[in-house]
Amino acid sequence: MEPPLHSSLSLIHLCWRNKLWIATSKLVGFLIAVAFLWLGPRYYEATAFLEMPMVKASAESGGNSEETVLRTHEARLRFPALHEKLLAPDGGSLNPSTLEAFQRALTVSVVRRTRLLGITVRDASPEVARSRASGLATLYLSELARMEQKELAFQRDQWKANTARMLLAWQEAEKSALIARNAPGIPPAGTAEAGRTSQELATAARNAGAAYEASLRQLREAETRLQVAPVPWRIEPPLLPYRPAWPLPWLTLLTGLILGGFGGTWLVWLRKGKVE
């Protein structure tokens, strides 16, 4: 007595008796997969890497850890304004669909346990994928350099103004000390130094001079950093991708065989049900 049609054993017997149908269906699925590999769209992926130096949680890094700094740069690399500069470097109008397509094809990720940021671009052309991945990395470094120069210039201007204030304070302190030396016992009236002795005024003048010298050194250091400030990053340019990232040959062929087998089994089961 034959098992019921809905049982697993009956389905196995049914497939074995109609194995030619199953094999033919698998062959059809395999041929469809081959045709898809041959005629279907291909996408290539190129990855550029940005490497940053070791960052310690200090005042220089704003108290942030290395992981936090990397995540910040990862988010900045996804800014649409940066992508617009890459796709339209001359500042011309950019089609919104072009920008959206590029953002869908872009992947930015932090490589685990490293100081690397991976910038991956997918495109139907391997040359375009490589040039855009490398171009985005280079553009971001130039933006970092511009922002760093702007920050250093701001710090330089602050130290310049602070040094000018220190110089005026030193001159006023020296003037008060000079008056006190020339007219002992008569402190300069109408100033903050009124009522102070000549020794106290001389000490204040020396302190003001030391503060001015320290501020002047800081100003010179800021000017030096502004002139020779390097961007602390390194680019690993992407190689030209020769093999497409999609479709994957073995995965596509295996999928064709599996779907062909399922399709053949369904047809055999449907045919058996109609016969009965």
C-alpha positions as CSV (number, residue, x, y, z in Angstrom):
1,M,0.0,0.0,0.0
2,E,1.4,3.4,-1.0
3,P,1.8,6.1,1.7
4,P,-0.5,9.1,1.5
5,L,0.6,11.8,-0.9
6,H,1.2,14.4,1.8
7,S,3.7,12.3,3.8
8,S,7.5,12.7,3.5
9,L,8.0,9.1,2.5
10,S,5.5,9.4,-0.3
11,L,7.3,12.5,-1.6
12,I,10.6,10.8,-1.6
13,H,9.2,7.8,-3.5
14,L,7.5,10.2,-5.9
15,C,10.7,12.1,-6.6
16,W,12.7,8.9,-7.1
17,R,10.2,7.6,-9.6
18,N,10.4,10.9,-11.5
19,K,14.1,11.5,-11.0
20,L,14.4,12.4,-14.7
21,W,12.0,15.3,-14.2
22,I,14.0,16.5,-11.2
23,A,17.3,16.2,-13.0
24,T,15.9,18.1,-16.0
25,S,14.5,20.8,-13.7
26,K,17.9,21.2,-12.0
27,L,19.6,21.4,-15.4
28,V,17.2,24.2,-16.4
29,G,18.0,26.0,-13.2
30,F,21.7,25.6,-13.7
31,L,21.5,26.9,-17.3
32,I,19.4,29.9,-16.1
33,A,22.1,30.6,-13.5
34,V,24.8,30.4,-16.1
35,A,22.9,32.8,-18.4
36,F,22.5,35.2,-15.5
37,L,26.3,35.1,-14.8
38,W,27.0,35.7,-18.5
39,L,24.3,38.3,-19.3
40,G,23.3,39.7,-15.9
41,P,24.7,43.0,-14.4
42,R,28.1,42.9,-12.7
43,Y,29.1,45.1,-9.8
44,Y,32.7,45.7,-8.7
45,E,33.8,46.8,-5.3
46,A,37.0,48.9,-4.5
47,T,38.1,49.7,-1.0
48,A,40.4,52.5,0.1
49,F,41.8,52.5,3.6
50,L,42.5,55.5,5.8
51,E,45.0,54.9,8.6
52,M,45.3,57.3,11.5
53,P,48.0,57.3,14.2
54,M,47.4,56.1,17.7
55,V,45.2,58.5,19.7
56,K,45.4,58.7,23.4
57,A,42.6,60.0,25.6
58,S,44.2,63.3,26.4
59,A,43.6,67.0,26.0
60,E,44.9,66.8,22.4
61,S,42.1,64.4,21.4
62,G,39.5,66.2,23.5
63,G,39.5,63.4,26.0
64,N,38.0,61.0,23.5
65,S,39.2,57.4,23.0
66,E,40.6,56.1,19.7
67,E,37.4,54.3,19.0
68,T,35.3,57.4,19.5
69,V,37.6,59.4,17.2
70,L,37.3,56.7,14.5
71,R,33.5,56.6,14.8
72,T,33.4,60.4,14.4
73,H,35.4,60.3,11.2
74,E,33.2,57.4,10.0
75,A,30.1,59.5,10.4
76,R,31.8,62.5,8.7
77,L,32.6,60.4,5.7
78,R,28.9,59.8,5.1
79,F,28.1,63.6,5.0
80,P,26.2,64.4,1.7
81,A,28.1,67.7,1.3
82,L,31.4,65.7,1.0
83,H,29.8,63.4,-1.6
84,E,28.6,66.4,-3.6
85,K,32.1,67.8,-3.7
86,L,33.4,64.5,-5.0
87,L,30.7,64.0,-7.7
88,A,30.6,67.7,-8.7
89,P,34.1,69.1,-8.0
90,D,33.5,72.2,-10.1
91,G,30.5,73.2,-8.0
92,G,28.0,72.6,-10.7
93,S,24.5,71.2,-10.2
94,L,24.2,67.6,-9.2
95,N,21.3,65.3,-9.9
96,P,19.7,64.1,-6.6
97,S,19.3,60.6,-8.0
98,T,23.1,60.5,-8.8
99,L,23.9,61.5,-5.2
100,E,21.4,58.9,-3.8
101,A,22.8,56.2,-6.0
102,F,26.4,56.9,-4.9
103,Q,25.3,56.9,-1.2
104,R,23.7,53.5,-1.7
105,A,26.8,52.2,-3.3
106,L,29.1,53.6,-0.5
107,T,30.0,51.7,2.6
108,V,32.2,53.2,5.4
109,S,33.3,51.0,8.2
110,V,35.8,50.8,11.0
111,V,38.0,47.8,10.7
112,R,37.9,46.0,14.1
113,R,40.9,46.2,16.3
114,T,42.8,48.5,13.9
115,R,43.1,52.2,13.3
116,L,41.8,51.7,9.8
117,L,38.7,53.1,8.1
118,G,37.5,51.3,5.0
119,I,35.8,53.2,2.2
120,T,34.1,50.8,-0.2
121,V,32.4,51.9,-3.4
122,R,30.4,49.6,-5.6
123,D,29.9,50.3,-9.3
124,A,29.3,48.5,-12.6
125,S,32.7,49.8,-13.8
126,P,35.8,48.7,-11.8
127,E,37.6,51.8,-12.8
128,V,34.8,54.1,-11.5
129,A,34.7,52.1,-8.3
130,R,38.4,52.5,-7.7
131,S,38.5,56.2,-8.7
132,R,35.6,57.1,-6.5
133,A,36.9,55.2,-3.4
134,S,40.3,56.8,-3.8
135,G,38.8,60.2,-4.6
136,L,36.6,60.2,-1.5
137,A,39.6,59.3,0.7
138,T,41.8,62.0,-0.8
139,L,39.0,64.6,-0.6
140,Y,38.4,63.8,3.0
141,L,42.1,64.2,3.9
142,S,42.1,67.6,2.1
143,E,39.0,68.6,4.1
144,L,40.8,67.5,7.3
145,A,43.8,69.6,6.4
146,R,41.7,72.6,5.7
147,M,39.8,72.3,9.0
148,E,43.1,71.7,10.8
149,Q,44.6,74.8,9.3
150,K,41.5,76.8,10.2
151,E,41.6,75.6,13.8
152,L,45.4,76.3,14.1
153,A,44.8,79.8,12.6
154,F,42.1,80.4,15.2
155,Q,44.5,79.3,18.0
156,R,47.3,81.5,16.5
157,D,45.0,84.6,16.5
158,Q,43.9,83.9,20.1
159,W,47.5,83.7,21.2
160,K,48.4,86.8,19.3
161,A,45.6,88.7,21.1
162,N,46.6,87.2,24.4
163,T,50.2,88.2,23.8
164,A,49.3,91.8,23.0
165,R,47.3,92.0,26.3
166,M,50.2,90.5,28.2
167,L,52.5,93.0,26.7
168,L,50.3,95.9,27.8
169,A,50.0,94.5,31.3
170,W,53.8,94.1,31.5
171,Q,54.4,97.7,30.3
172,E,51.9,99.0,32.9
173,A,53.5,97.0,35.6
174,E,57.0,98.2,34.6
175,K,55.7,101.8,34.6
176,S,54.3,101.5,38.1
177,A,57.5,99.9,39.4
178,L,59.6,102.6,37.8
179,I,57.5,105.3,39.4
180,A,57.7,103.6,42.8
181,R,61.5,103.4,42.5
182,N,61.9,107.0,41.5
183,A,59.5,108.3,44.2
184,P,59.7,105.9,47.1
185,G,56.9,106.0,49.6
186,I,54.5,107.6,47.0
187,P,52.7,104.8,45.3
188,P,51.0,105.7,41.9
189,A,47.6,107.0,42.7
190,G,44.5,106.2,40.7
191,T,45.7,102.8,39.6
192,A,45.3,99.2,40.7
193,E,48.8,99.4,42.2
194,A,47.9,102.1,44.7
195,G,48.9,101.2,48.2
196,R,51.5,98.6,47.2
197,T,55.1,98.9,48.1
198,S,57.9,99.3,45.5
199,Q,59.1,95.7,46.2
200,E,55.6,94.4,45.5
201,L,55.4,96.4,42.3
202,A,58.8,95.2,41.2
203,T,57.7,91.6,41.8
204,A,54.4,92.2,39.9
205,A,56.4,93.6,36.9
206,R,58.7,90.5,36.8
207,N,55.6,88.2,36.9
208,A,54.0,90.2,34.1
209,G,57.2,89.9,32.1
210,A,57.4,86.2,32.6
211,A,53.7,85.8,31.6
212,Y,54.4,87.8,28.4
213,E,57.4,85.7,27.5
214,A,55.3,82.5,28.1
215,S,52.5,83.8,25.9
216,L,55.1,84.8,23.2
217,R,56.5,81.3,23.2
218,Q,53.0,79.9,22.8
219,L,52.4,82.2,19.9
220,R,55.6,81.1,18.1
221,E,54.7,77.5,18.6
222,A,51.2,78.1,17.2
223,E,52.7,79.8,14.1
224,T,55.1,76.9,13.6
225,R,52.3,74.4,13.8
226,L,50.3,76.4,11.3
227,Q,53.2,76.4,8.8
228,V,54.2,72.7,9.1
229,A,51.0,71.0,10.3
230,P,50.8,67.6,8.6
231,V,47.5,65.7,8.3
232,P,48.1,62.6,10.6
233,W,46.5,60.2,8.2
234,R,47.8,57.8,5.5
235,I,45.9,56.5,2.4
236,E,46.0,52.9,1.3
237,P,44.7,53.3,-2.3
238,P,42.4,50.6,-3.6
239,L,43.5,48.1,-6.2
240,L,41.6,47.7,-9.5
241,P,38.9,45.0,-8.8
242,Y,39.1,42.4,-11.5
243,R,36.6,40.0,-10.1
244,P,33.0,41.2,-9.6
245,A,31.6,41.3,-6.1
246,W,28.2,40.4,-7.6
247,P,27.1,38.0,-8.8
248,L,29.1,35.4,-7.0
249,P,29.6,32.5,-9.4
250,W,29.5,29.6,-7.0
251,L,26.6,31.0,-5.0
252,T,24.6,31.8,-8.2
253,L,25.1,28.3,-9.6
254,L,24.2,26.6,-6.3
255,T,21.1,28.7,-6.0
256,G,20.1,27.7,-9.6
257,L,20.5,24.0,-8.7
258,I,18.5,24.3,-5.5
259,L,15.7,26.3,-7.1
260,G,15.6,24.0,-10.0
261,G,15.3,21.0,-7.7
262,F,12.5,22.7,-5.7
263,G,10.7,23.6,-9.0
264,G,11.0,20.0,-10.3
265,T,9.7,18.6,-7.1
266,W,6.7,20.9,-7.1
267,L,5.9,20.1,-10.7
268,V,6.1,16.3,-10.0
269,W,3.9,16.7,-6.9
270,L,1.4,18.8,-8.8
271,R,1.3,16.3,-11.7
272,K,0.7,13.4,-9.2
273,G,-2.1,15.3,-7.5
274,K,-3.9,15.9,-10.8
275,V,-3.5,12.3,-11.9
276,E,-5.1,11.1,-8.7
